[in-house]
């Protein structure tokens, strides 16, 4: 809880003492979350359903490492 209060106090201090820095942080955060939203709009939810059904069926696409050859025999 004290960390959250400290973060709020820090943000207020940055906004009051350095408005240019606060504006840049605000703009960067807005652009970042806008990009995340655009990326999420491109994802097809049907792919997640397919992957989930394959996992429940026991099909796993994670490759397993090849066995090591013991060359010291």
N, C-alpha and C positions, 0 to 999 in steps of 0.2 A: 504494500500500500504506500509506503514511503517513497519507493522508487517511482510510482505513478505521480505522486505529488511533486517530486523533484523534476520529473520530466515536464509537467505542466508549468512549473516555475521557470524552467530553462527555456521552454518555448515562448513564454510571455516575455522573458528578458531578451531573447533574440529578436522578437518582433519589435520591442520598444527600442532597443539599443542599435540593432542592425536591420533595418527594414529591407534593405537590398538583399541581404542573405536570406531573410525569411521569405521574400518573394521568389527567390531562385529555388529554395527548397520546396515551396508550394507548387511552382511550375513543374519542377522535376517530378514530384510525387504525382501530380495530375497526369503528366504525360506517361509515366510508368504504369499507372493503373488503367489509363485509357488503352495502352498497348496490351495489357493483360486481358482487358475486356474484349478487344478485337480478336486476340488469339483464341479466347474461349468461345467466341462466336463461330470460329472456323472448325471447331471440334465437333465431330458427329457422335452423338450419344449412342447410336446403334453399335459403334465399335466397342464401347464399354460393355454393352450387353453381350456381344459376341465373345469378348475376352472372358467375361465372368462365367458364361456357360461352358466355355472350353476348360476353364480351371476346375469347375465342379465335375466335369466329365473325366478329369484326371489327365488331361492333355496339357503339357507344360512346354512352352517354347524357350525356356531358359536352357542354353546349352550346358551340357555337363563336361567337365574337363576330361581329356583323353587319359587313359592309364599310362603311367610312366613305364618305360622299358628299363628293366634292370640290366645294365650292360656290365656289371661286375661279376657275373657268374662264370 
